[in-house]
Amino acid sequence: MSSRRTYKYHLKVDGRVVLSDITDDLDRREREHRRRWPTGRIEQVGEPTTHREAWDWKQRQLEERYGRTG
């Protein structure tokens, strides 16, 4: 059985989503993002999931936002 320890999140700056990504540590990732976006806040999306499910979600976010994956 796969472990459900991966978080999906949106990084918001001034209420606007600037990034959708995945991590295994939300607090650490928010600190890292604040180097670039000092007022940025992470908003968790859904419950922790498997890395594969989170990766698939991330790819869908990219497709929706940019019309392609990168």
QUIQUI-V929699 format. One line per field, one symbol per residue. phi: phi as a letter, one per 20 degrees, with the letter a starting at -180 (. if undefined). psi: psi as a letter, one per 20 degrees, with the letter a starting at -180 (. if undefined). Layout:
# QUIQUI-V929699
phi: ???
psi: ???
This chain:
# QUIQUI-V929699
phi: .ffdcddebdedclmdfdacbcadbffffffffffecgefcedfdmegbffffffffffffffffdmadc
psi: pqpmjpqqqpppplippippaqrjnggghggghihgnhjqppoqoarqaqgggggggghhgggghijrq.
